[in-house]
Every structure is written in C-alpha cells, then in structure tokens.
Amino acid sequence: MRAIVVDRWMEPAELQVREVSEPELVPGGLDVEVRAAGCNFFDILMVQGRYQLKPPFPFTPGAEIAGVVRRVGAGVSGFAEGDRVLASPGLGGFAERCVVGAGSAHPLPQAMSFEEGAALPIIYPTSFAGLVDRGRLARDETLLVHAAAGGVGIAAVQIGKALGASVIATAGGAEKCEIALREGADHAIDYRDEDFVSRVMELTDGRGADVIYDSVGGDITDQSLKCIAWNGRLVIIGFASGTIPSIKANRILLKNIEVTGLHWGAHAQKAPERIPEVFGALFDLYAAGHIRPVIFERYPLEKLPDALHALGSRRTWGKVVITPS
Ligand SMILES: NC(=O)c1ccc[n+]([C@@H]2O[C@H](COP(=O)([O-])OP(=O)(O)OC[C@H]3O[C@@H](n4cnc5c(N)ncnc54)[C@H](OP(=O)(O)O)[C@@H]3O)[C@@H](O)[C@H]2O)c1
C-alpha cells in the first residue's frame, strides 16, 4: 500500500509517498481503508520533531481518518467488514490503510461524507467539551470565539449557536470574517484591523463576553481579559500564535472569572465516559443540521506537503483533508 513515511526529522516539503507493507491487524483493532484523513497543525511539528510526541522511526503521521472497515481484529464487537467509520488513530492516517483501536472508532453517520468524517474527530469534540464541560456555556450567553474561521474556531461557532448562545467571532481578514458569519456567528470582528476589546464591549452593552474560546494565545488572551463579563469563563484551547501568555491574577479576582482549559486527548483519557456522550451529542447536532464540518480543500496523498504548507501559512479555514484512496 501507499503511505507517507517519516524516517528522520524533516520539513513537510520533503515528505514523500512510499510503497510499504500493509499494517498488521492487532487484537482489538480495525483495519480501515482510508478514504479521507484530516490535517492538523501538529502534523507539521511532528514531522519536524518539534512536537511533544516523538514517535520512533519510521512512522506515518495522520491523526484522524474516515473510511471503510476491511478487517476486524480479535475481540472487537460492534463493527463488521464494510462498515463506514471515523476514527482518531493518533498516527498512521496518511496512508491507504490504517489500523485503529476499535475504541477510537465510531460509525460514520449515513449522511456524513468521508471528508466530513475525517474533519470531525479532533476539532469538534475539542470545541464541544471546551464549551460544555469547561466553559459551561448556557443559552442566551455571549460567546466570543477567537480565530473563528480556523479548525476549532468554526466548530466552536457552530456548536455555540446550536447551544443557543449569541456568538461574536474574531478572525484575521475580511474573507475569514465572512466565513465565520456564514457558519453562524452573529458578529465578526477583523482583529487585525479593529480593536476587538472595544467592539465586544459595544456589542454586549458594556457587559463583555460570558465565555471566551481562545485557541490563539499571546496578546489575544491578555486582551480578552479586558472584555470578559462578570463571572465569565476563559477557555484556553491552544496557542496558534506561538506564544503562551501569562495571565495577570488580579484580573481573575476583579471580575470573578474562571480561567480554564481543555485538552481533548487527555480529557477523553481521564473521563472515557465522555467519549460516547460527546460524539453522540455531535452526531445529533449533525443530524439536526446544526453542525457541518467545513472543508477548505482536498489533496491527494502525494500532495500532503502542499496541504501542510497551506495549513502552516495561515491561508486556510475549516479543515484541510487528504484523500488517499
Ligand atoms: N486543546 C485541544 O485539545 C486542541 C485540539 C485541537 C487543536 N488545538 C490547538 O488549537 C490551535 C488551533 O488549532 P486549529 O486546528 O484550529 O488550527 P488552524 O485551523 O490552523 O487555525 C488556527 C488559526 O489561528 C489563527 N492564528 C493566529 N495567529 C496565528 C499564527 N501566528 N499562525 C497561524 N495561525 C494563527 C489563524 O486564524 P486568523 O488568521 O483568523 O487569525 C488560524 O486560522 C492550535 O494551537 C492547536 O494545537 C487544541
């Protein structure tokens, strides 16, 4: 089969497709023919050797997939050959076949395409658990989503609207603001051109945002504490800006706010009962038409370097997807 193989730390531009043997089916595993695989910013860091997880060589990156089950490992129940599934294997997704633990797989809803399925397993549970489990977002509250046209950002906008919140989006540039509005945001602020703090205060009649969903970090986090409401919750999701902010503790005290964070992978490991609950809730939202993964572009396997280049250069919105077979 064809797969991307990393046998030394390299730049994404150097990634190549190789002919390799099919992955070994292990007990508890599913051998999935990969129809689509989602790209993530950490794929870039992982192949460069700059990510916290450094797999032994050789390895195939690719953390989330959707495809068709071709073989079912010993001890697996609930899946059969031919089933359409989505899964988060962590590694191995940028290949024609991938063996995933059955515990990380979910039946792909009938109406969901493989590409949508490959775009869902990381950003949607992250945004759902971030807003619900950590942010306790309530109906009629105001949600501020930063980088609202990015992967987790779009998911947060859609989920926030579905939960009945009023959503204010920030994004870099007019085109990304348009995307955020199209995906359901009530207001969009181009935070490259406009002071988002004063605009949020204006839009909330001086109250500020009840929940702030922050996947950017840096100055954006610091500024956010100036437009958060009394009893507000700042949910830290990531640091796309590349800068981990320091938070002034007096701001936490003065406005009675909570600063919280969500790491979906760790959350799912520590509270595994939330995995079926969160995916079940997401599939219900999808069926009701409230959420829909947005695909920026699809690339064949050999174009993974171009896909990661697009992702790394801040040009994309929603998800970039690879279609290996
Ligand atoms: N906590 C978790 O479990 C979890 C799960 C998934 C992802 N994450 C993290 O969340 C962050 C966003 O992930 P994503 O999948 O949404 O990524 P993405 O699709 O690449 O979107 C990131 C967005 O951040 C904004 N941004 C601001 N400063 C940037 C900079 N210096 N370089 C690049 N982008 C910048 C960009 O939007 P504008 O151009 O509009 O500013 C970009 O579209 C990442 O740090 C990722 O590691 C965390």
The ligand as an ORCA input file, in Angstrom:
! r2SCAN-3c Opt
* xyz 0 1
  N      -6.886     21.615     23.273
  C      -7.071     20.685     22.353
  O      -7.452     19.548     22.623
  C      -6.813     21.081     20.921
  C      -7.388     20.368     19.858
  C      -7.158     20.810     18.546
  C      -6.356     21.928     18.334
  N      -5.790     22.568     19.395
  C      -4.932     23.746     19.217
  O      -5.728     24.845     18.829
  C      -4.991     25.708     17.973
  C      -5.778     25.915     16.676
  O      -5.956     24.665     16.031
  P      -6.771     24.606     14.656
  O      -6.896     23.180     14.297
  O      -7.998     25.439     14.748
  O      -5.719     25.317     13.692
  P      -5.957     26.092     12.305
  O      -7.095     25.506     11.571
  O      -4.635     26.173     11.666
  O      -6.422     27.534     12.773
  C      -5.616     28.332     13.597
  C      -5.990     29.798     13.402
  O      -5.279     30.554     14.376
  C      -5.113     31.854     13.880
  N      -3.761     32.363     14.152
  C      -3.465     33.411     14.937
  N      -2.156     33.622     14.966
  C      -1.587     32.706     14.175
  C      -0.235     32.436     13.794
  N       0.788     33.171     14.268
  N      -0.026     31.398     12.948
  C      -1.028     30.652     12.500
  N      -2.344     30.863     12.827
  C      -2.603     31.879     13.662
  C      -5.401     31.828     12.391
  O      -6.625     32.496     12.201
  P      -6.646     34.044     11.811
  O      -5.840     34.163     10.542
  O      -8.085     34.300     11.634
  O      -6.039     34.768     12.960
  C      -5.587     30.355     12.068
  O      -6.594     30.180     11.095
  C      -3.639     25.040     17.751
  O      -2.712     25.618     18.654
  C      -3.884     23.579     18.110
  O      -2.719     22.937     18.588
  C      -6.007     22.177     20.675
*
